[in-house]
Amino acid sequence: MDERRSNTRLRDKITYLEEQSRKLARVKDKLEEQVAERTRHLREQKEQMQAITENVPGVVFQFYAKKSGENGVHYVSPKMLDIFGLEFIEDPELYFQTFSANIHEEDQQLWFDSIREVIEKQIPWTWKGRYVKPSGEIIWFEGHSIPTLREDEIVFDGIFIDITKKIKREEERREVIRQQEQLKKLDSLKTMAGAIAHRFNNAMMAVQGNLELMALTLPDDSDEYRMVVNAAQAASGASRIGSMMLTYVGQKPLQLQELSLSDLVRECVTGLKGQFDTSITLRFSPPDHSLYCSGDDTQIKEVIESVLTNAIESLDNEGGVVEVTFGVEHYTVDSFPLPFQDAELKEGMYVYFQIQDNGHGISAGNLSQIFEPFYTTKFVGRGLGLALTVGILQAHHGAIIVDSTLGKGTTVRVLFPLLNPVAKQVTDVVKESNSVEAKPNMGGNILFADDEPIILLAGQMMLEQFGFTVYTAANGIEAVELVRRGTELRAIVLDILMPEMDGVEAMQEIRKIDPTIPILLISGYSEDDLPLDEDLENKPDAFIAKPVRLADMQEKLEMLLG
């Protein structure tokens, strides 16, 4: 009985153990399934993260910073090689040191200061700076990360992004804005210079006119005559200020002719040889054949002399070399400095002369200012600097390119549109005749109109000096009314800028009444800046720029009445 009971209990235990074994097996299978599922899920997550880190437009990173001062790298994505050119290094601390060492030297202090601040304050980290790749290329990058405190270290999980192109676009945008502001500034200066020139030329007409008239009333051997002549000469010199202003704004009338550029430069160099110190070496290399351009020889000489004088003075009488060369080259408009990039400048072949010195040079900061009026590296009041040459070159549809390095010298290349020597046709501005023509009679009635009383009086006295009976008008309306009343006039002299009705409007109205009367316009502005259309009906018979000299007025009137 007892043995039977014992066997029963044993069988029950065996059955129980077998059941438990089966349960454990089922649990084991379930756990293995869960582990396999978890492993598969983690593998998928890893693959997804790897795909993300490899395809984001930047470097995904994880680096740490310990309060003890140790820094290292846990992970960087493969983009590190593409963007920074830096392969992964097994040693975490060495990797961080190598990367930090390649931060641009001007940004390294900020780099470590920003990391130190994040460690102390445990705040999100943002960084922007430059990195020097092993190839020497400099890139801009920015970093963003969120720090996490783990035991004795702060772990930074974040991303580095290459922003070099973004920075370049921002710089280009700022440069465009700077250029636009510079153009506005230049336009404002030109407007101001033109207005000053007009007012100054008006005033100088009264001064010169009265001095010339006074000289005619005095004995040639008197002290008073000599004083008046000296004053007139000084006034003539002062009137060059107005001419300089008009040159700066590109409004000084041009007397165009076909010129051999090398001959013109040689003439100027010869004339300036007296300014060369014996320690200065001049090298003049003429072109193989003549290079022609169309220009005003007087104004182009001003450019040559200005550039050459600057080259000489840059040597400070300490010796050096000034080299003059010539050439022909194709240029696009965007290759010229900003002041010359206008609608009149065209892509094409340009003839140039180049003056190079090994003087003190110009710094990069000053180089952007050299075309501004009154800018100079010399003493205050030196003059208009290269601003005058800008106006002259703009009027000639040419340009100036300046290249300079501080302490090494300056190269100035002055360009003009190339004139084909095959098509060169020299036209004399003044045609001479072997026969002597009789001068026309200067008597009769003439009308002079100007809104400035002092100029009106000076003009009246000048015309009376020629034998005219002078009618005057203070504006265009008065001038038109005088003609409408039937006053017989041999000629009419009109100032352009007058109130109520300007000289151009008055000219148009007068021609409707009597188109046979010769009309001479005068102005403090240049003829090129007059508000005239291209049609002949809207053009005067002659023009004089103020200040008007007696000889100029006589010459124009003789031409009109002849």
C-alpha positions in Angstrom: 0.0 0.0 0.0 2.7 2.4 1.0 4.8 1.5 -2.0 1.8 2.1 -4.3 1.2 5.5 -2.8 4.9 6.3 -3.2 4.9 5.3 -6.8 1.8 7.5 -7.5 3.4 10.5 -5.9 6.5 9.9 -8.0 4.5 9.7 -11.2 2.7 12.9 -10.2 6.0 14.7 -9.7 7.3 13.5 -13.0 4.1 14.6 -14.7 4.4 18.0 -13.0 8.1 18.3 -14.0 7.3 17.4 -17.5 4.5 20.0 -17.6 6.8 22.6 -16.2 9.5 21.7 -18.7 7.0 22.1 -21.5 5.9 25.5 -20.1 9.6 26.6 -19.9 10.1 25.5 -23.4 7.1 27.5 -24.5 8.4 30.6 -22.6 11.9 30.0 -24.0 10.5 29.9 -27.5 8.4 33.0 -26.9 11.5 34.8 -25.5 13.6 33.8 -28.4 10.9 35.1 -30.7 10.8 38.4 -28.8 14.5 38.6 -28.8 14.6 37.9 -32.6 11.8 40.5 -33.1 13.6 43.0 -31.0 16.9 42.3 -32.8 15.2 42.7 -36.1 13.6 45.9 -35.0 16.9 47.3 -33.7 18.6 46.3 -36.9 15.9 48.1 -38.9 16.3 51.2 -36.6 20.1 51.0 -37.1 19.7 50.8 -40.8 17.2 53.6 -40.8 19.5 55.8 -38.6 22.5 54.9 -40.8 20.5 55.8 -43.9 19.5 59.1 -42.3 23.0 59.9 -41.1 24.5 59.1 -44.5 22.0 61.1 -46.5 21.4 64.2 -44.4 23.2 67.3 -45.8 25.7 67.3 -43.0 27.7 65.4 -40.5 25.8 63.7 -37.7 28.1 63.5 -34.6 28.3 62.6 -31.0 31.1 63.9 -28.9 31.6 64.3 -25.2 33.2 66.7 -22.9 34.2 65.8 -19.3 34.4 68.3 -16.5 37.9 67.0 -16.0 38.8 68.6 -19.3 38.9 65.5 -21.5 37.1 65.8 -24.8 36.5 63.0 -27.3 34.3 61.7 -30.2 31.9 58.8 -29.8 30.6 58.8 -33.4 30.6 60.8 -36.7 28.8 59.9 -39.9 30.7 59.1 -43.1 29.8 62.6 -44.4 32.8 63.7 -42.3 35.2 62.7 -45.0 33.1 64.4 -47.8 32.7 67.7 -46.0 35.7 68.1 -43.8 38.1 65.7 -45.5 38.8 64.1 -42.1 38.6 60.3 -41.7 37.6 58.6 -38.5 40.4 58.0 -35.9 40.0 55.2 -33.4 41.3 57.3 -30.5 38.3 59.5 -29.4 40.4 62.2 -27.8 42.9 62.3 -30.7 40.0 62.7 -33.1 38.6 65.6 -31.2 42.0 67.3 -31.0 42.7 66.8 -34.7 39.3 68.3 -35.6 39.8 71.2 -33.2 43.3 71.9 -34.5 41.9 72.4 -38.0 39.4 75.1 -36.9 40.6 78.4 -38.5 43.1 80.1 -36.3 40.9 83.2 -36.0 38.0 81.1 -34.8 39.7 78.6 -32.4 39.3 80.7 -29.3 35.6 81.1 -29.9 35.3 77.4 -30.6 36.7 76.4 -27.2 34.9 79.2 -25.4 31.5 78.1 -26.8 32.2 74.4 -25.6 33.2 75.7 -22.2 30.0 77.8 -21.9 27.8 74.8 -22.8 29.5 72.6 -20.2 29.0 75.2 -17.5 25.4 76.2 -18.4 24.2 72.9 -20.1 22.4 74.8 -22.8 21.8 74.0 -26.5 25.0 74.5 -28.5 25.2 76.5 -31.8 28.4 77.3 -33.6 29.4 79.0 -36.9 33.0 79.3 -38.1 35.7 78.3 -40.6 37.5 75.0 -41.0 40.7 74.4 -42.9 40.6 71.1 -44.8 43.8 69.0 -45.2 43.9 70.2 -48.8 44.1 73.9 -47.6 40.6 74.7 -48.7 38.7 76.9 -46.2 35.0 76.1 -45.6 32.3 77.7 -43.4 30.3 75.4 -41.3 27.7 75.6 -38.5 27.0 73.1 -35.8 23.8 72.5 -33.7 23.5 70.1 -30.8 21.6 69.3 -27.6 23.8 68.4 -24.6 22.8 65.5 -22.3 24.4 64.9 -18.9 25.6 61.3 -18.5 27.4 60.4 -15.3 30.7 62.4 -15.4 30.4 63.7 -19.0 28.2 65.8 -21.2 27.3 64.2 -24.5 26.6 66.4 -27.5 24.3 64.9 -30.2 24.1 67.1 -33.2 24.9 68.0 -36.8 27.6 70.0 -38.7 26.4 71.6 -41.9 28.6 73.1 -44.7 27.3 76.7 -45.2 30.1 77.8 -47.5 27.8 78.5 -50.4 25.3 80.2 -48.2 28.0 82.5 -46.8 29.2 83.2 -50.4 25.6 84.1 -51.5 25.3 86.4 -48.5 28.7 88.1 -49.4 27.6 88.4 -53.0 24.3 90.0 -51.9 26.1 92.4 -49.6 28.5 93.2 -52.5 25.6 94.0 -54.8 24.0 96.2 -52.1 27.4 97.9 -51.6 27.8 98.5 -55.4 24.2 99.8 -55.6 24.9 102.2 -52.8 28.2 103.3 -54.4 26.5 103.9 -57.7 23.8 106.1 -55.9 26.6 107.9 -54.1 28.4 108.5 -57.4 25.2 109.7 -59.1 24.5 112.1 -56.2 28.1 113.4 -56.4 27.8 113.9 -60.1 24.4 115.7 -59.7 26.0 118.0 -57.1 29.1 118.6 -59.2 27.0 119.5 -62.2 24.9 121.9 -60.3 28.0 123.5 -58.7 29.7 123.8 -62.1 26.6 125.5 -63.6 26.4 128.1 -60.8 30.2 128.6 -60.8 30.4 129.1 -64.5 27.5 131.6 -64.4 29.3 133.6 -61.7 32.7 133.4 -63.6 31.0 134.7 -66.8 30.2 138.0 -65.0 33.7 138.2 -63.5 35.7 137.4 -66.7 33.3 139.5 -68.9 33.6 142.6 -66.8 37.4 142.2 -66.4 37.8 141.9 -70.2 35.6 144.9 -70.8 37.5 146.9 -68.2 40.8 146.1 -69.9 39.5 147.6 -73.1 39.0 151.0 -71.4 42.5 151.2 -69.9 45.8 152.3 -71.5 48.0 149.2 -72.2 50.9 150.7 -70.3 49.0 151.6 -67.1 49.2 149.9 -63.7 45.4 149.5 -63.7 45.5 147.6 -67.1 48.2 145.2 -65.8 46.2 144.6 -62.6 43.0 143.9 -64.6 44.9 141.6 -67.0 46.4 139.7 -64.0 42.9 139.4 -62.4 41.5 138.2 -65.7 44.2 135.5 -66.0 43.5 134.4 -62.4 39.8 134.3 -63.2 40.5 132.2 -66.3 42.5 129.8 -64.1 39.7 129.7 -61.5 37.2 128.9 -64.2 39.0 125.6 -64.7 37.3 124.5 -61.5 34.0 124.5 -63.4 35.7 122.6 -66.3 37.1 120.1 -63.8 33.6 119.5 -62.4 32.2 119.0 -65.9 35.0 116.6 -66.6 34.2 114.6 -63.5 30.6 114.2 -64.4 31.5 113.4 -68.0 29.9 116.5 -69.5 32.9 118.4 -70.8 32.5 118.7 -74.6 34.7 116.4 -76.6 36.7 117.4 -79.7 37.0 113.9 -81.1 39.7 112.9 -83.5 41.5 109.7 -84.4 44.7 109.4 -82.3 47.7 107.2 -82.1 47.7 106.2 -78.5 51.4 105.4 -78.3 52.4 108.8 -79.9 50.2 110.6 -77.4 51.6 108.8 -74.4 55.2 109.3 -75.7 54.5 113.1 -75.9 53.3 113.2 -72.4 56.2 111.1 -71.0 58.6 113.5 -72.8 56.9 116.5 -71.3 57.1 115.0 -67.7 60.7 113.9 -67.8 61.7 116.9 -65.8 59.7 115.4 -62.8 61.7 112.2 -62.9 64.4 112.0 -60.2 67.7 110.6 -61.4 67.1 107.5 -59.3 63.9 106.6 -61.2 64.2 104.3 -64.2 61.7 104.8 -67.0 61.1 102.0 -69.4 59.0 102.9 -72.4 58.0 99.9 -74.6 56.2 101.1 -77.8 53.8 98.7 -79.5 54.8 96.8 -82.7 52.4 98.9 -84.7 50.3 102.0 -84.2 47.2 101.6 -82.0 44.4 104.0 -82.8 41.5 105.2 -80.7 39.0 108.0 -81.1 39.3 110.7 -78.5 39.9 114.3 -77.3 43.7 114.6 -77.2 43.6 117.3 -74.5 41.4 115.3 -72.2 43.3 112.0 -72.8 46.6 113.9 -72.1 45.1 114.8 -68.7 44.5 111.1 -68.0 48.0 110.1 -69.1 49.7 112.9 -67.0 47.6 112.1 -63.9 48.4 108.4 -64.0 52.1 109.0 -64.8 52.4 111.6 -62.0 50.8 109.3 -59.5 53.4 106.6 -60.5 56.3 109.0 -60.1 55.1 110.3 -56.7 54.5 106.7 -55.4 58.3 106.2 -55.5 58.8 109.1 -53.0 62.1 110.1 -54.7 63.6 106.9 -53.3 64.3 105.3 -56.7 62.4 102.7 -58.6 61.0 101.7 -62.0 58.1 103.2 -64.0 57.3 101.0 -67.0 55.0 102.1 -69.8 53.6 99.4 -72.1 50.7 99.0 -74.7 48.4 96.3 -75.9 45.1 95.3 -77.4 42.7 92.9 -75.6 39.1 91.7 -75.5 37.1 92.7 -72.5 33.6 92.0 -71.2 31.7 94.7 -69.4 31.7 92.9 -66.0 35.5 92.8 -66.0 35.6 96.6 -65.6 35.3 98.5 -62.2 31.8 99.5 -61.1 31.9 103.2 -62.1 32.4 102.1 -65.8 29.7 99.5 -66.0 27.0 101.5 -67.8 24.9 101.1 -70.9 27.5 102.9 -73.1 30.3 100.4 -72.4 30.3 97.5 -74.7 32.1 94.1 -74.8 34.8 94.1 -77.5 38.4 94.9 -78.3 40.1 97.7 -76.4 43.4 99.4 -76.9 45.3 100.3 -73.8 48.3 101.9 -72.3 49.6 100.6 -69.0 51.8 102.3 -66.4 53.4 100.1 -63.8 55.5 101.2 -60.8 57.2 99.4 -57.9 56.3 102.1 -55.4 54.5 101.9 -52.0 51.2 100.6 -53.5 47.7 100.9 -52.2 46.0 98.8 -49.5 43.0 96.7 -50.4 40.7 99.0 -48.3 41.9 102.2 -50.0 41.8 100.6 -53.5 38.0 100.6 -53.4 38.0 104.4 -52.8 40.5 105.6 -55.5 37.7 106.7 -57.9 35.9 108.8 -55.4 36.3 112.6 -55.7 38.9 114.3 -53.4 40.2 110.9 -52.2 44.0 110.9 -51.9 46.7 109.2 -49.9 48.7 112.4 -50.1 48.1 115.7 -48.2 44.6 117.2 -47.9 43.5 119.4 -50.8 45.5 117.5 -53.3 42.7 117.5 -55.9 40.2 115.3 -57.6 42.5 112.3 -57.8 41.4 109.7 -60.3 37.8 111.0 -60.2 38.6 113.3 -63.2 40.0 110.5 -65.2 36.8 108.5 -64.5 34.7 111.3 -66.1 37.0 111.5 -69.1 37.0 107.7 -69.6 33.2 107.5 -69.2 32.8 110.1 -71.9 35.2 108.1 -74.2 33.3 104.8 -73.4 36.6 103.5 -71.9 37.7 102.3 -68.5 40.5 102.2 -66.0 41.6 99.0 -64.2 43.9 99.4 -61.2 45.8 96.6 -59.5 47.9 97.3 -56.5 49.6 95.6 -53.6 50.7 97.5 -50.5 54.5 97.7 -50.5 54.9 96.2 -53.9 53.6 98.7 -56.4 50.7 99.6 -58.7 49.6 98.8 -62.2 47.1 101.1 -64.0 45.7 100.1 -67.3 43.7 102.7 -69.2 41.5 101.4 -72.0 39.7 102.9 -75.1 37.6 101.2 -77.7 39.9 100.1 -80.5 39.7 102.1 -83.7 40.4 100.0 -86.8 43.4 101.6 -88.5 42.1 100.5 -91.9 38.9 102.5 -91.4 40.7 105.5 -89.9 39.5 108.7 -91.4 41.1 111.9 -90.0 38.6 114.8 -89.9 40.0 118.2 -89.1 37.8 120.0 -86.5 38.8 123.4 -88.0 39.1 123.6 -91.7 41.6 126.2 -92.9 41.2 128.1 -96.1 43.8 129.8 -98.3 41.4 132.7 -99.0 40.8 135.4 -96.5 37.0 135.9 -96.0 35.7 139.3 -95.1 34.3 139.4 -91.5 30.6 140.1 -91.3 29.1 143.3 -90.1 28.4 143.0 -86.4 26.0 145.9 -86.1 22.2 145.8 -85.8 19.8 144.6 -83.2 20.5 141.6 -81.0 18.5 140.0 -78.1 20.3 138.7 -75.0 18.2 136.8 -72.4 19.4 135.6 -69.0 17.7 135.5 -65.6 20.9 136.6 -63.7 20.9 140.4 -63.6 24.7 140.6 -63.3 25.2 138.2 -66.2 22.6 140.1 -68.2 24.5 143.3 -67.8 27.9 141.7 -68.6 26.4 140.1 -71.7 24.8 143.4 -72.8 28.1 145.2 -72.5 30.0 142.5 -74.4 27.6 142.7 -77.3 27.6 146.5 -77.3 31.4 146.2 -77.6 30.9 144.5 -81.0 28.6 147.3 -82.2 25.2 145.8 -81.5 22.1 147.5 -80.2 21.1 145.1 -77.4 17.6 144.2 -76.3 17.5 142.2 -73.0 15.1 139.7 -71.5 15.0 138.2 -68.0 13.3 134.9 -69.1 12.1 133.0 -72.1 8.6 134.5 -72.1 10.0 138.1 -72.4 12.3 137.0 -75.2 9.4 135.4 -77.2 7.2 138.5 -76.7 9.9 140.7 -78.0 10.1 138.7 -81.2 6.3 138.4 -81.5 6.1 142.3 -81.4 8.1 142.3 -84.7 11.4 143.6 -83.4 13.9 143.2 -86.2 16.8 141.1 -84.8 20.0 139.8 -86.5 20.6 137.2 -83.8 19.4 136.0 -80.4 21.5 134.8 -77.4 19.5 132.7 -74.9 20.6 131.2 -71.6 19.2 127.7 -71.2 18.1 127.6 -67.5 15.6 130.4 -66.9 12.4 130.6 -64.9 8.9 130.5 -66.4 10.2 129.5 -69.8 13.7 128.1 -70.4 16.0 128.8 -73.4 15.1 125.7 -75.3 11.4 126.3 -75.0 11.9 129.9 -76.0 14.0 128.8 -79.0 11.2 126.5 -80.2 8.5 129.3 -79.8 10.7 131.8 -81.6 11.3 129.5 -84.6 7.5 129.2 -84.9 7.3 133.0 -85.3 10.5 133.5 -87.4 12.7 130.5 -88.2 15.3 132.7 -90.0 16.8 134.3 -86.9 20.1 132.7 -85.8 19.9 131.5 -82.2 22.9 131.0 -79.9 22.4 129.1 -76.7 24.7 129.5 -73.6 24.8 127.5 -70.5 26.9 126.6 -67.4 26.3 123.0 -68.4 28.0 121.3 -71.4 26.3 121.0 -74.8 26.0 117.2 -74.3 23.9 117.7 -71.3 21.3 120.0 -73.0 17.7 118.9 -73.0 17.7 118.6 -76.8 16.3 116.0 -79.2 18.2 114.6 -82.1 16.1 116.4 -84.7 17.6 119.5 -86.3 14.6 121.6 -85.5 15.3 121.3 -81.8 19.0 122.3 -82.0 20.5 125.8 -81.7 22.5 127.3 -84.5 25.5 127.5 -82.1 26.3 126.9 -78.5 28.8 128.3 -76.0 29.6 127.0 -72.5 29.9 129.5 -69.7 32.0 131.4 -68.7 31.9 133.1 -72.1 34.9 135.1 -73.2 34.8 138.1 -75.6 36.7 136.2 -78.2 34.4 133.1 -78.0 31.3 135.3 -78.3 32.8 137.2 -81.3 33.8 134.0 -83.0 30.3 132.4 -82.7 28.5 135.5 -83.8 30.7 136.0 -86.8 30.0 132.4 -87.8 26.2 132.9 -87.4 26.1 136.2 -89.2 28.5 135.1 -92.0 
